[in-house]
Amino acid sequence: MDIDKLFKVPRLPTSSKRKMPDNPTPEMLKKMRLDTPLNEDSVDSAMDVEIPESSSAPRRQSRRATVEDGDDKMVDTSFAPGGDADYFVEEDEEGRFYGGGLTSEQKQILSIFESAEGEGTTEDPEGISITSIRRTLLKFERAANKNQDQRSKYPDDPSKFIDSEADLDSALKSLLSLAQSPVLAYPELVRSGSVSLLIGLLSHENADIVIDVVDVIHELTDEDVGNELEDEEEQEEAQVALKTLIEALLENSILELLVDNLSRLNETEESDRQGVFHILGIFENILGFNPDLSLILVSKTKLMNWLLNRVQSKTHDENRGYSAELLSILLQNNAANRQDFGKKDGVEIALNVLSQFRRRDPVDADETEFMENLFDALCSALAEPEVKSFFLASEGVDLMLLMMREKLQSKSRAIKTLDYAMSGPAGTATCANFIEVLGLKTLFATFMGKGSKKSKSNAPAAASEDIPHILGIISSMFSNTPSDSPDRIRLLAKFVENNYEKADKLLEVRENARNRLKVVDAEIAAEKKETIANGGEIESEDEDLFYLRRLEGGLFTLQTVDYILAWVVMEDDGIRGHITQMLERKNQSLKDIISTLQIYRDNLDADTQSNGLATDHAPEGGALSQKEILQHLVDFLHECL
């Protein structure tokens, strides 16, 4: 065997002509055009293409490939397969041609394939098809079953199931995309049984898998799901799909399982802390969709205990703030939850946590929101008589007065809390305690805008948001304090001292409320006129809405002020003469107060509970209802005219 022959370099072909492949690439065509000599007559100044120097060849002169512009744009198609003009005819924004690399036949074939892919497939606006949704759910189901199978076979050997756990983690994360298409995905999620499989993973041994599940449910139940859709019908369909999903989650006991995981997760770990945050977010999403579920959430789980314990944390973080917010939501419109809050020492816990804001303001906006949510929760709970008793026993009145004297951010919230605690017949004991601990001095100093020597800054006047609550406190004391009692005499004395300055302040507040109400009344009158002019009618529901607007526009404040004025006019002759004189200066009289009280009386519910007020003016000294008290005040003012 001749080794030299075996490794001999083959002889190069004598012809320098290169063969063109059947389907040349644009790069090949470009190179061949540059290497092919052009006639000088066809040379133009359109573009220059420089040929780089080569060490093995002499330097060549610059040559130019051209595209001629005329009335019609001319493109050299001599190198396109079959001379197909479509091979190069693609134009950019500036009108220049470039090669698409496809013949017209190839483009037609590609178009057929693209159209065929879309046929028979249901897609949402995001391009997610029912087929891809089913594929995602099937992948999740297989990953979950495989992991469960391997964990049951090799419970003591993590190396046997670690791969399946990673696959399950990936499959769970892929479910997040379903939130982009609720109308298609949610019904399929329920129909396929994946919901029960998903909820079952909340009991998984690996906390990371549990956190993945929580993240998925939090994303799927987000209150903004479907809001990005422009069509209203599509938004309604998304809400129906969300309702279907939430009902399926509730059927699989999701609330109980989520609450159990709150105690399981370790918030010192960042991932676990985020998991807790998302669990609280799921509760908020579900309650936002159906507030009535708050009763089930409190009665069938230990969430109330966990929330009360969490808000007592010494260090503030986002989960502590979220706990206070959720606590406030649970107590808003549910008497049973409020009573449960009281029975579990919720009042004592809330007061202890809030006491830290007696001498300092919250450090940032998050802690400010935390403080406000805790005050709101306490105010909601104080609607129940039992909770008022807990508030009084926990010395809540004393703490609120201390906050009022310091004049920090907690001051306004303390005034609001006292208003709720002293209202209604159940607030009688609280009113007595308030007067006993010298609350009148602090209250009227705030009402008159007088600063305390201990305060860091003297406010020129009470904040506008405080005035309605201060008036509410005074009104409650007149309603709940027995006639001729020492406490009532002390209350009336406040309006006599310093030449009736408190009565003058009431008249000033009254005038401001009247001016605001005039503007609202003018707007309502114009709307009624327009409705009648257009052939419409004013329904009873419309009248109710108008009345609510008037309350918000100053009528509520006006009613409360006139209620207080009626009491002081009836019980002190000196104040009566002063108020009558001051009203005449504004071209008003006691008739205006009577008119306000009659509107107040006529809009009270027929079954309005008794205020428990026993006065010398009541029949046989018995208790009067609120409606009876108003009628009694109206009758007395008529006698004074």
Backbone hydrogen bonds, N-H to C=O, Kabsch-Sander energy under -0.5 kcal/mol:
donor,donor_aa,acceptor,acceptor_aa,energy
3,I,1,M,-0.9
6,L,2,D,-1.6
7,F,3,I,-1.9
8,K,5,K,-0.8
29,L,25,T,-2.1
30,K,26,P,-2.4
31,K,27,E,-2.2
32,M,28,M,-2.4
33,R,29,L,-2.2
34,L,30,K,-1.8
35,D,31,K,-1.7
36,T,32,M,-0.8
42,S,39,N,-1.1
43,V,40,E,-1.5
49,V,63,R,-1.7
54,S,57,A,-0.5
57,A,54,S,-1.2
63,R,49,V,-0.9
74,M,68,E,-1.6
77,T,75,V,-0.7
80,A,77,T,-0.8
83,G,80,A,-2.7
84,D,81,P,-1.2
87,Y,84,D,-1.5
88,F,85,A,-1.1
89,V,85,A,-1.1
90,E,88,F,-2.3
90,E,98,Y,-0.6
92,D,96,R,-2.3
95,G,92,D,-1.6
98,Y,88,F,-0.6
98,Y,90,E,-2.1
100,G,87,Y,-1.4
101,G,87,Y,-1.3
107,K,103,T,-2.5
108,Q,104,S,-1.9
109,I,105,E,-2.1
110,L,106,Q,-2.4
111,S,107,K,-2.2
112,I,108,Q,-1.8
113,F,109,I,-2.0
114,E,110,L,-2.2
115,S,111,S,-2.1
116,A,112,I,-1.9
117,E,113,F,-1.6
118,G,114,E,-0.9
119,E,115,S,-0.7
121,T,118,G,-1.1
123,E,121,T,-0.5
124,D,128,I,-1.4
127,G,124,D,-2.3
129,S,127,G,-0.6
130,I,122,T,-1.6
133,I,129,S,-1.9
134,R,130,I,-2.3
135,R,131,T,-2.2
136,T,132,S,-2.2
137,L,133,I,-2.5
138,L,134,R,-2.4
139,K,135,R,-2.1
140,F,136,T,-2.1
141,E,137,L,-2.6
142,R,138,L,-2.5
143,A,139,K,-2.1
144,A,140,F,-2.5
145,N,141,E,-2.4
146,K,142,R,-2.4
147,N,143,A,-2.1
148,Q,144,A,-2.3
149,D,145,N,-2.4
150,Q,146,K,-2.5
151,R,147,N,-2.3
152,S,148,Q,-1.8
153,K,149,D,-1.7
154,Y,150,Q,-2.6
157,D,154,Y,-1.3
160,K,157,D,-2.0
161,F,157,D,-0.6
161,F,158,P,-0.9
162,I,158,P,-1.3
165,E,161,F,-1.8
166,A,162,I,-1.7
167,D,163,D,-2.1
168,L,164,S,-2.1
169,D,165,E,-2.3
170,S,166,A,-2.1
171,A,167,D,-2.4
172,L,168,L,-2.4
173,K,169,D,-1.9
174,S,170,S,-1.5
175,L,171,A,-0.6
175,L,172,L,-1.0
176,L,173,K,-1.2
177,S,174,S,-0.9
178,L,175,L,-1.6
179,A,176,L,-1.3
180,Q,177,S,-1.6
181,S,178,L,-1.6
185,A,181,S,-3.1
186,Y,182,P,-1.6
188,E,184,L,-0.9
189,L,185,A,-2.6
190,V,186,Y,-2.0
191,R,187,P,-2.9
192,S,188,E,-2.3
193,G,190,V,-1.1
194,S,189,L,-0.9
195,V,189,L,-1.0
197,L,193,G,-1.3
198,L,194,S,-2.5
199,I,195,V,-2.7
200,G,196,S,-2.1
201,L,197,L,-1.0
201,L,198,L,-0.6
202,L,199,I,-1.8
203,S,200,G,-1.5
204,H,201,L,-1.7
207,A,205,E,-0.6
209,I,206,N,-0.6
210,V,206,N,-1.6
211,I,207,A,-2.4
212,D,208,D,-1.9
213,V,209,I,-2.3
214,V,210,V,-2.5
215,D,211,I,-2.4
216,V,212,D,-2.1
217,I,213,V,-2.6
218,H,214,V,-2.6
219,E,215,D,-2.0
220,L,216,V,-2.6
221,T,217,I,-2.0
222,D,219,E,-0.9
225,V,222,D,-1.9
227,N,224,D,-2.1
229,L,226,G,-1.2
235,Q,231,D,-1.8
236,E,232,E,-2.3
237,E,233,E,-2.3
238,A,234,E,-2.1
239,Q,235,Q,-2.0
240,V,236,E,-2.1
241,A,237,E,-2.3
242,L,238,A,-2.4
243,K,239,Q,-2.3
244,T,240,V,-2.2
245,L,241,A,-2.1
246,I,242,L,-2.7
247,E,243,K,-2.4
248,A,244,T,-1.8
249,L,245,L,-2.3
250,L,246,I,-2.4
251,E,247,E,-2.0
252,N,248,A,-0.9
252,N,249,L,-0.6
253,S,250,L,-1.8
254,I,249,L,-1.4
257,L,253,S,-1.6
258,L,254,I,-2.5
259,V,255,L,-2.1
260,D,256,E,-2.0
261,N,257,L,-1.5
262,L,258,L,-0.9
262,L,259,V,-0.7
263,S,259,V,-0.8
264,R,260,D,-0.8
265,L,261,N,-2.1
267,E,265,L,-0.7
269,E,266,N,-1.8
273,R,269,E,-2.6
274,Q,270,E,-2.2
275,G,271,S,-1.8
276,V,272,D,-2.3
277,F,273,R,-2.0
278,H,274,Q,-2.2
279,I,275,G,-1.9
280,L,276,V,-2.3
281,G,277,F,-1.7
282,I,278,H,-2.1
283,F,279,I,-1.9
284,E,280,L,-2.1
285,N,281,G,-2.5
286,I,282,I,-2.6
287,L,283,F,-2.6
288,G,284,E,-2.4
289,F,285,N,-1.4
290,N,286,I,-2.3
293,L,290,N,-1.9
294,S,291,P,-1.9
295,L,292,D,-1.1
296,I,292,D,-0.5
297,L,293,L,-2.4
298,V,294,S,-1.7
299,S,295,L,-2.7
300,K,296,I,-2.3
303,L,297,L,-0.6
306,W,302,K,-1.8
307,L,303,L,-2.8
308,L,304,M,-2.4
309,N,305,N,-1.9
310,R,306,W,-2.3
311,V,307,L,-2.2
312,Q,309,N,-0.7
313,S,310,R,-1.6
321,G,317,D,-2.0
322,Y,318,E,-2.4
323,S,319,N,-2.0
324,A,320,R,-1.7
325,E,321,G,-1.8
326,L,322,Y,-2.5
327,L,323,S,-2.2
328,S,324,A,-2.0
329,I,325,E,-1.9
330,L,326,L,-2.3
331,L,327,L,-1.2
332,Q,328,S,-0.6
332,Q,329,I,-0.9
338,R,334,N,-1.7
339,Q,335,A,-2.4
340,D,336,A,-2.1
341,F,337,N,-2.1
342,G,338,R,-2.0
343,K,339,Q,-2.4
344,K,340,D,-1.5
345,D,342,G,-1.4
346,G,341,F,-2.5
349,I,345,D,-2.3
350,A,346,G,-2.7
351,L,347,V,-2.5
352,N,348,E,-2.1
353,V,349,I,-2.3
354,L,350,A,-2.5
355,S,351,L,-1.5
356,Q,353,V,-1.0
357,F,354,L,-2.0
358,R,355,S,-1.6
368,T,364,D,-2.0
369,E,365,A,-2.3
370,F,366,D,-2.0
371,M,367,E,-2.4
372,E,368,T,-2.4
373,N,369,E,-2.5
374,L,370,F,-2.0
375,F,371,M,-2.2
376,D,372,E,-2.6
377,A,373,N,-2.3
378,L,374,L,-2.0
379,C,375,F,-2.6
380,S,376,D,-2.4
381,A,377,A,-2.1
382,L,378,L,-1.7
383,A,380,S,-1.4
384,E,381,A,-1.9
388,K,384,E,-1.7
389,S,385,P,-1.6
390,F,386,E,-1.8
391,F,387,V,-2.5
392,L,388,K,-2.2
393,A,389,S,-2.4
394,S,390,F,-1.8
395,E,392,L,-1.4
396,G,391,F,-2.6
399,L,395,E,-1.6
400,M,396,G,-2.3
401,L,397,V,-2.1
402,L,398,D,-2.0
403,M,399,L,-1.9
404,M,400,M,-2.0
405,R,401,L,-1.9
406,E,402,L,-1.4
407,K,403,M,-1.1
408,L,403,M,-0.7
411,K,408,L,-1.7
413,R,409,Q,-0.6
414,A,410,S,-2.2
415,I,411,K,-2.1
416,K,412,S,-2.0
417,T,413,R,-2.2
418,L,414,A,-2.2
419,D,415,I,-1.9
420,Y,416,K,-1.9
421,A,417,T,-2.3
422,M,418,L,-2.1
423,S,419,D,-0.7
427,G,424,G,-1.7
428,T,425,P,-1.4
431,C,427,G,-2.5
432,A,428,T,-2.1
433,N,429,A,-2.2
434,F,430,T,-2.4
435,I,431,C,-2.1
436,E,432,A,-2.0
437,V,433,N,-2.0
438,L,435,I,-1.4
439,G,434,F,-2.4
442,T,438,L,-0.9
443,L,439,G,-2.7
444,F,440,L,-2.7
445,A,441,K,-1.7
446,T,442,T,-1.8
447,F,443,L,-2.2
448,M,444,F,-2.2
449,G,445,A,-0.5
449,G,446,T,-0.7
450,K,445,A,-3.0
455,S,452,S,-0.9
456,K,406,E,-0.6
459,A,457,S,-0.7
466,D,463,A,-1.4
467,I,463,A,-1.3
470,I,466,D,-2.6
471,L,467,I,-2.7
472,G,468,P,-1.8
473,I,469,H,-2.0
474,I,470,I,-2.2
475,S,471,L,-2.7
476,S,472,G,-2.3
477,M,473,I,-2.0
478,F,474,I,-2.0
479,S,475,S,-1.9
480,N,476,S,-2.4
481,T,477,M,-1.6
483,S,614,A,-1.0
485,S,482,P,-1.3
489,I,485,S,-2.1
490,R,486,P,-2.2
491,L,487,D,-1.8
492,L,488,R,-2.6
493,A,489,I,-2.1
494,K,490,R,-0.9
494,K,491,L,-0.6
495,F,491,L,-0.5
495,F,492,L,-1.2
496,V,492,L,-0.7
496,V,493,A,-0.7
497,E,493,A,-2.2
500,Y,496,V,-1.5
501,E,497,E,-1.0
503,A,495,F,-0.5
504,D,500,Y,-2.2
505,K,501,E,-2.0
506,L,502,K,-2.0
507,L,503,A,-2.1
508,E,504,D,-2.0
509,V,505,K,-2.4
510,R,506,L,-2.3
511,E,507,L,-2.1
512,N,508,E,-1.9
513,A,509,V,-2.1
514,R,510,R,-2.3
515,N,511,E,-2.1
516,R,512,N,-1.9
517,L,513,A,-2.3
518,K,514,R,-2.1
519,V,515,N,-1.2
520,V,516,R,-1.5
521,D,517,L,-2.8
522,A,518,K,-2.1
523,E,519,V,-1.8
524,I,520,V,-2.4
525,A,521,D,-2.5
526,A,522,A,-2.0
527,E,523,E,-2.0
528,K,524,I,-2.5
529,K,525,A,-2.3
530,E,526,A,-2.2
531,T,527,E,-2.3
532,I,528,K,-2.3
533,A,529,K,-2.3
534,N,530,E,-1.6
535,G,532,I,-1.7
536,G,531,T,-2.7
539,E,537,E,-0.9
543,E,539,E,-1.8
544,D,540,S,-1.9
545,L,541,E,-1.9
546,F,542,D,-2.4
547,Y,543,E,-2.3
548,L,544,D,-2.0
549,R,545,L,-2.1
550,R,546,F,-2.1
551,L,547,Y,-2.1
552,E,548,L,-2.2
553,G,549,R,-1.6
554,G,551,L,-1.1
555,L,550,R,-2.8
556,F,551,L,-1.4
558,L,554,G,-2.3
559,Q,555,L,-2.8
560,T,556,F,-2.1
561,V,557,T,-2.5
562,D,558,L,-2.4
563,Y,559,Q,-1.9
564,I,560,T,-1.9
565,L,561,V,-2.8
566,A,562,D,-2.3
567,W,563,Y,-1.5
568,V,564,I,-2.2
569,V,565,L,-2.6
570,M,566,A,-1.9
571,E,567,W,-1.7
572,D,568,V,-1.3
576,R,572,D,-1.8
577,G,573,D,-2.1
578,H,574,G,-1.9
579,I,575,I,-2.8
580,T,576,R,-2.4
581,Q,577,G,-2.0
582,M,578,H,-2.3
583,L,579,I,-2.4
584,E,580,T,-1.9
585,R,581,Q,-1.1
586,K,582,M,-0.5
586,K,583,L,-1.3
587,N,584,E,-1.7
588,Q,583,L,-2.2
592,D,589,S,-1.2
593,I,589,S,-0.8
594,I,590,L,-2.3
595,S,591,K,-2.5
596,T,592,D,-1.8
597,L,593,I,-2.3
598,Q,594,I,-2.2
599,I,595,S,-1.9
600,Y,596,T,-2.2
601,R,597,L,-2.8
602,D,598,Q,-2.7
603,N,599,I,-1.2
604,L,601,R,-1.5
608,T,605,D,-1.5
611,N,624,L,-1.7
612,G,624,L,-0.5
613,L,624,L,-0.7
615,T,613,L,-0.6
615,T,622,G,-0.6
618,A,615,T,-1.0
621,G,618,A,-2.0
622,G,619,P,-2.2
624,L,613,L,-1.4
626,Q,609,Q,-0.9
629,I,625,S,-2.4
630,L,626,Q,-2.2
631,Q,627,K,-2.1
632,H,628,E,-2.4
633,L,629,I,-2.3
634,V,630,L,-2.3
635,D,631,Q,-2.4
636,F,632,H,-2.0
637,L,633,L,-2.3
638,H,634,V,-1.9
639,E,635,D,-1.5
640,C,636,F,-1.2
641,L,637,L,-0.7
641,L,638,H,-0.9
